[in-house]
Amino acid sequence: MPRHPSSRRSYNPHLKHTLMKTAENQIRDGTLPEAKQTLDRLLSLGYSRQEAVEKIAGVIAEETYYILRDQRKFDEEQYVSRLQELA
């Protein structure tokens, strides 16, 4: 029986890899300083680096979803706001 698309166990490993790489690039390159600030904050809260980067990648995935769904441009203010909500 196929899994429901919203199942947490059903995911595309290639997409996850790409999202994680995008998060790592933002952190490393400083393209969006808030990504590194979020990483540092999550690490200080006790998350592992892997967990923190996964959380950031999740926000990238959400923003990408809304860009595609609503056919709109990247909203940096909204993205940063979502990063700041991570805990």
C-alpha positions as CSV (number, residue, x, y, z in Angstrom):
1,M,0.0,0.0,0.0
2,P,1.5,3.4,-1.0
3,R,2.3,5.8,1.7
4,H,0.3,9.0,2.1
5,P,2.3,12.0,0.7
6,S,2.2,13.8,4.0
7,S,3.8,10.8,5.8
8,R,7.0,11.8,7.5
9,R,8.6,8.5,6.5
10,S,7.8,9.1,2.8
11,Y,10.4,11.5,1.4
12,N,12.6,11.8,-1.6
13,P,16.3,11.4,-0.5
14,H,17.6,13.3,-3.5
15,L,15.4,16.3,-2.6
16,K,16.5,16.1,1.0
17,H,20.1,16.1,-0.1
18,T,19.5,19.1,-2.3
19,L,17.7,21.0,0.4
20,M,20.5,20.2,3.0
21,K,23.1,21.3,0.5
22,T,21.3,24.5,-0.1
23,A,21.1,25.2,3.7
24,E,24.8,24.4,4.1
25,N,25.6,26.7,1.2
26,Q,23.6,29.6,2.8
27,I,25.4,29.0,6.1
28,R,28.9,28.8,4.5
29,D,28.6,31.5,1.9
30,G,26.8,34.0,4.1
31,T,24.2,34.7,1.3
32,L,21.7,35.1,4.0
33,P,23.4,35.8,7.3
34,E,20.2,34.7,9.2
35,A,20.9,31.1,8.1
36,K,24.2,31.1,10.1
37,Q,22.6,33.0,12.9
38,T,19.8,30.4,13.0
39,L,22.3,27.5,13.0
40,D,24.2,29.1,15.9
41,R,21.0,29.6,17.9
42,L,19.8,26.1,17.3
43,L,23.2,24.7,18.3
44,S,23.1,26.7,21.5
45,L,19.6,25.2,22.2
46,G,21.2,21.8,22.2
47,Y,20.4,20.6,18.6
48,S,23.1,18.7,16.8
49,R,24.4,20.3,13.6
50,Q,22.6,17.7,11.5
51,E,19.3,18.5,13.3
52,A,19.8,22.2,13.0
53,V,20.6,22.1,9.3
54,E,17.6,19.8,8.7
55,K,15.4,22.4,10.4
56,I,16.8,25.2,8.1
57,A,16.3,22.9,5.1
58,G,12.7,22.4,6.1
59,V,12.2,26.2,6.0
60,I,13.8,26.2,2.5
61,A,11.4,23.5,1.5
62,E,8.4,25.4,2.8
63,E,9.4,28.6,1.0
64,T,10.0,26.7,-2.2
65,Y,6.6,25.1,-1.9
66,Y,4.9,28.5,-1.6
67,I,6.9,30.0,-4.5
68,L,5.8,27.2,-6.7
69,R,2.2,27.0,-5.4
70,D,1.6,30.8,-5.5
71,Q,3.8,31.5,-8.6
72,R,5.6,34.2,-6.7
73,K,9.2,35.4,-6.1
74,F,11.3,34.5,-3.2
75,D,10.2,36.5,-0.1
76,E,13.3,37.0,1.9
77,E,11.5,38.7,4.8
78,Q,9.1,35.8,5.1
79,Y,12.0,33.3,4.9
80,V,13.9,35.1,7.6
81,S,10.8,35.3,9.8
82,R,10.3,31.5,9.5
83,L,14.0,30.9,10.4
84,Q,13.5,33.0,13.5
85,E,10.6,30.9,14.6
86,L,12.6,27.7,14.6
87,A,13.3,26.3,18.1
